[in-house]
Amino acid sequence: MRTQNQNTFSALNAVTGIAGVLLGVIVGYIIGVGQAAPGAATSAAAVAAPAAASTPAVSSVVNEAELQAYRDILATDPKNIKAATELGNKLYDAGRYAEAIPYYQQAAALDPKNVNVSTDLGTALYYAGRPDEALAQLEKSVQANPAHGQTLYNIGIIKRDAKKDPKGAVEAWQRLLQVNPDYPEAARVRTLIAETK
């Protein structure tokens, strides 16, 4: 009788353990999907704009074979803007900002009016510790599209955090709300303005 109870207890422990692991995977997936931004494939900066503190959350999963495939495409077709942009985005999302920069530069040179690529380049420069270059790049983005909300948001963050220019940050954010009143993060921008003044 005791052996049968032990076997039942062991089987129950195994089932409970498996159920716990599955629940953890499901919850992790739901949390991960909930944090993903719509349109993430088109703009890395839209996924991970400069945060009030240091750097954005990064993906720990990097498919090196996929990165190499993009590099191979660019080796044979250096004007492939999609490959340059995607490689920049993948490296950026992995927190490899310095590595992403030349690919964003390549894509920006191929399509100088692509504000998303230009903004991603500026954001990567910021996270790579190059705030002056980041601001210069983001100013190019604003020239291409004065109402690009993510660009103006990022300018404010860099001015506040890296340049210690709260007045410049507030001006950038106020401009953002003026030219783009429907900006999805407008409430957050108003909070930043109030906290920074």
VOTORRO-154887 format. One record per residue: z, y, x of N, C-alpha, C, O, CB in turn; residue in three letters. Coordinates in steps of 0.05 Angstrom, whole numbers, plus 5000, padded with zeros to 4 digits. Glycine has a CB too. Layout:
ZYXZYXZYXZYXZYXALA;...
//
This chain:
500049765016500050005000500050255017498650445011502450004981MET;501650255039501850485056499150535069498350775071503950445077ARG;497650345078495050375091493050505071491550675079494050105101THR;493150415046491350525026491950825022490150985020491450375000GLN;494550895021495251175018494451345042493551575039498351205013ASN;494751225066493851375090490851415090489951635097494751225115GLN;489351215082486451245080485651455060483851615065485050975074ASN;486951445037486451645016487151925026485652115022488051584990THR;489451955040490252205051488252305072487652545072493052185063PHE;487352125089485352205110482752285098481552485106484951965129SER;481852145077479352215064479652485050477852655051478552005043ALA;481952535038482452795025482453015045481353235040485152785009LEU;483652975068483653175090480853235099480153465103485353085113ASN;479253025102476453065111474853225091473453415098475152795116ALA;475153155065473753305044474653595043473053775041474153175016VAL;477253645045478353915045477354075069476654305066481453905045THR;477253945092476254075116473354155113472554385120476653905140GLY;471653975104468854035100468454255079466854435083467353775091ILE;469954245058469854455037470554725049469354925042471654385013ALA;472554725066473454975079471255095096470755335096475954935095GLY;469954925112467755005130465455115113464455335119466854775147VAL;464754975092462555065075463155335062461455505060461954855053LEU;465655365052466455615040466255845061465356065054469355595029LEU;467155785085466955995106464056075112463556315115468255885132GLY;462255885113459455945117458356105094456956305099457855675120VAL;459056035070457956185046459056465046457556655042458756035020ILE;461656505051462856765051461656935074461057165070465856755054VAL;461256815097460056955120457257045113456457265120460056785145GLY;455756875101452956945093452957175073451457365076451556695080TYR;454757165053454857375033455657635045454457845039456857295010ILE;457557635063458357875077456057985094455558225093460857835095ILE;454757815108452457895125450158015108449058215116451457665141GLY;449557895086447457995069448258255056446658445054446757795046VAL;450758285049451758525037451658765056451458995047454558495027GLY;451858715082451758925102448958995110448559205122453358845126GLN;447058835104444258885112443159115094443659125070442458635109ALA;441759295107440559525093437859455083436359305096440459775110ALA;437059555059434359505050432359635069432959855080433959605022PRO;430159515074428159625092428859605121427859745138427659905085GLY;430659415128431659395155429459345175429659425198433759185157ALA;427359195167425259125186423659375194422359365215423458925174ALA;423659585178422059815185423360015203421960165217421159955160THR;425960015205427360215221430060115230431860075214427560475206SER;430260085256432859995266434960205262437260135257432659925296ALA;434260455264436160675261437260675232439560745228434960935267ALA;435760585213436660575186438760365183440460385166434360535167ALA;438660155199440559945198443160025212445359965202439459685211VAL;442860155234445260215250445060495261444660535285445460015273ALA;445460685244445560965253448061005269450060865265445361155228ALA;448061215286450561265301452961295283452861445263450161505318PRO;454961145288457461155273459261375283458861475305458860885272ALA;461261445268463161645276464561565302465261735318465161705254ALA;465061315305466261215330464161145350462361305354468160975324ALA;464160925362462360865384459660755375457960905367463660675402SER;459260495377456660375372456660205347458760125338455760205396THR;454260155336454160005312454759705317454659615340451460035298PRO;455259565296455459275298452859155307450659245298456359145271ALA;452958965325450458855335450358555328452358425324450258895365VAL;447858465327447458175322447958025347446758095368444658125310SER;449557815346449957655370447857445373447757305394452757525369SER;446157405353444057205354441457335362440357505348443857065327VAL;440457265385437957365395436157135402436956955417438357555420VAL;433857125390431956915395430256995419428357145416430156855369ASN;431056905442429656985467426756895466425057025478431056855491GLU;426156675453423356585451421756775435419356835441423256295439ALA;422956885414421557085398421057345414418957465412423157145372GLU;423157425429422757665446420457615466418857795470425357725461LEU;420457385478418357325497415557315484413657405496418857055511GLN;415457225460412857215445411857505441409457555445413257075418ALA;413657695434412757975432411958085459409958235460415058135420TYR;413458015480412658105506409858005514408258145526414758025527ARG;409357755508406757625514404557775499402357825510406757335507ASP;405057835473403057985458402458255471400158325474404058035429ILE;404558395479404158655492402858635519401458825527406858795495LEU;403258415533401958375559398958365556397458455573402958125573ALA;398058245534395158215529394058435511391658495512394557945517THR;395758565496394958775477396959005478398659025459394558665448ASP;396959175499399059375501398959595479400759755478398759515528PRO;396859595463396659785441397559675415397159795394393859885439LYS;398859445415399859315391402459445383404659375392400259005395ASN;402259645365404559805357406659625343409059665346403760035339ILE;405759435327407659265312409359105332411759085328406159075293LYS;408058985352409558825372411559005387413858925391407658685391ALA;410759245395412459425410414859505392417159505401410959675419ALA;414259575367416459655349418359425343420759465344415259765323THR;417259195337419058965331420758885355423058815352417358725321GLU;419558895378421058825402423359025407425558955413419258815427LEU;422659285403424759495405426959445384429359465390423559765401GLY;426159385359428159335338429959095344432359105340426659295311ASN;428758875353430258635359432358695382434658615380428458405368LYS;431458825402433258895425435459085415437759055423431659015448LEU;434659285400436559475389438659335372441059375376435159695372TYR;437759165354439659025337441558845352443758775343438058855316ASP;440658755376442358585393444258755411445758655427440658405410ALA;444059025408445759195424444659245452446059345470448559095426GLY;442159165457440959195483439159445483436759435485439158945490ARG;440559675480439259935475437460015499435260105494441360145471TYR;438459995523436860075546434259915548432160015556438460045572ALA;434359655541431959485541430059565518427659535521432759195538GLU;431159665496429459735473427859995478425760025468431259775448ALA;428960165494427760435498424860425507423260555494429360585519ILE;424060275528421260285535419360185514417060275512420860115560PRO;420260005497418559895475418260105453416060135442419659635464TYR;420460245447420260465428418460695439416960815425423060575421TYR;418760745465417060945478414160875475412361035470417860995507GLN;413560615480410860515478409760555449407560645445410660215487GLN;411360475430410560505402410260795394408360865380412660365383ALA;412060965404411961255397409461385410408261555398414461395407ALA;408761295433406261395446403761315430401861465429406061305475ALA;403861075419401560975403401361115376399161145365401760675400LEU;403661185365403761305338405861535338408061495327404361095316ASP;405161765350407161985353408162095327410262225326405862205369PRO;406862045305407762155279409461955263410362015241405362225262LYS;410061725275411761525262414661615266415861555287411161235273ASN;415761735246418461845248420561635251422561675265419062015223VAL;420161405239422161185241422361095270424561055281421460955223ASN;420061045283420060965311421261185329422961125346417160895321VAL;420561435324421661655340424661675337426061715356420361915331SER;425661635312428561645307429961405320432061435331429061655277THR;428761175318429860935331430060985361432060905374428160685325ASP;428061105373428061165402430361355408431861305427425361285411LEU;430661565392432761755397435561625395437361675411432661975377GLY;435861445375438361315371438961115394441261095403438461165344THR;436960975403437360795426438060955451439760865466434760635431ALA;436861185455437561355478440561435476441961435496435761605479LEU;441361505452444161585448446061355456447961395471444661665419TYR;445561125445447260895451447060805480448860665490446660665433TYR;444960875494444660805522445961015540445861005564441660785530ALA;447361205527448861405542447161645551447861775571450061275566GLY;444961705537443161915544442962115521440762145509440361805552ARG;445162255514445162425490443162665491442062735471447862525486PRO;442762775515440863005516438062915510436663045495440963135544ASP;437262685521434562575515434462495486432362525473433962335534GLU;436662395476436662305448436162545429434562535411439362175441ALA;437562765434437163005418434363115420433163195400439163225426LEU;433263115444430463205447428563025431426663125419429663205477ALA;428962765432427262585417427562625387425662625372427862295424GLN;430062665378430562705349429362965340428562985316433562695343LEU;429263165357427963415349424963375345423763505327428463635372GLU;423763195361420963125356420662995329418663045314419862935378LYS;422562835321422462705295422662905273421162895253424862505292SER;424363105276424663315256422163485254421363565232427063495262VAL;420763525276418263675275416163525260414563635245417263735304GLN;416163255262414263095248414963075218413163065201414162815260ALA;417563075212418363055184421063205181423163085185418662755174ASN;420963455173423463615171425463515151427763595152422763895165PRO;424663345133426463245112427362955118428462825100425163255085ALA;426962855142427762575148430762565151431862645171426362475174HIS;432062455131434962455129436362315152438262415163435762325104GLY;435362085160436661925181436662085207438562075223435361655185GLN;434462225212434262385237436362605237437862635257431462505240THR;436562755215438462975214441362865215443062995227438063135188LEU;441862645202444462515203445162455232447362515241444562255186TYR;443362325247443862245274444262495292445962485310441562075285ASN;442662705288443062945303445963045300447263125320441063175295ILE;446863045276449663135271451662965285453563075297450263135241GLY;451362705285453162525298453162585328455262605341452462225293ILE;450862605340450662645369451862915377453262935396447762625379ILE;451263125361452363385367455463385365456763505381451263605348LYS;456463245345459363235342460663065363462563155376460063135314ARG;459662825367461062625384460462655414462262655430460462355375ASP;457862685420457062685449457062975460457863015483454362565452ALA;456263165444456063435455458463615448458663835457453563575443LYS;460263505432462663655424461963925412463064135419464663695449LYS;459963915394458964155381459264125351457264065337455964205389ASP;461664165340462064115312460464305294459564235273465064155305PRO;460064555304458464745288455564645286454464655264458565025301LYS;454464555308451664445307451464195290449464155276450764385335GLY;453564035290453563795273453563865244451963755228456063615280ALA;455264055236455464135208452864265200451864215177457764335204VAL;451564425217448964545210446864325205445364345186448064725233GLU;446864125222444863905218445363765192443463705177445063705241ALA;447863705185448463565160447963735136447063635115451363475161TRP;448563995138447964175115444964195111444064195088449164455120GLN;443464205132440564205130439563945117437863955100439264245158ARG;440763725124440063465112440463475082438663395067441763245124LEU;442763575073443263585044441463785030440763755007446163655039LEU;440663995045438864195033435964085029434764115008438764445051GLN;434963955050432163855049431963585036429763495028430963855076VAL;434163435035434063165024436563115007438262955014433862955048ASN;436663254984439063234967439662954956441862894948438863434944PRO;437562794955437862514945438462314967438162074962435462434929ASP;439162404990439662235013441762025004443862094993440762395038TYR;441261765008443061554998445961575008447761494994441961285007PRO;446361695031449061725042450162005039451662095055449161635071GLU;449162155018449962435015452962465013454062655024448662544990ALA;454362284999457262304997458562285024460462435030458362094977ALA;457562095040458662065067458162315084459962405099457361815081ARG;455862435081455162685095457062905087458063055104452262765091VAL;457562935062459463145052462263095064463663285072459663145021ARG;463062845066465662785078465662855108467662975118466362485075THR;463562795122463362865150463463165154464763265172460762755162LEU;462063315137462163605138465063705135465963865151460363735117ILE;466363605114469163695109471063625132472763775140470163565083ALA;470663385144472363295166471863445192473563475209472062995171GLU;469363535195468563665220469063965221469364075242465563605225THR;469064085198469464385196472064465208472764705209469264485168LYS;
//
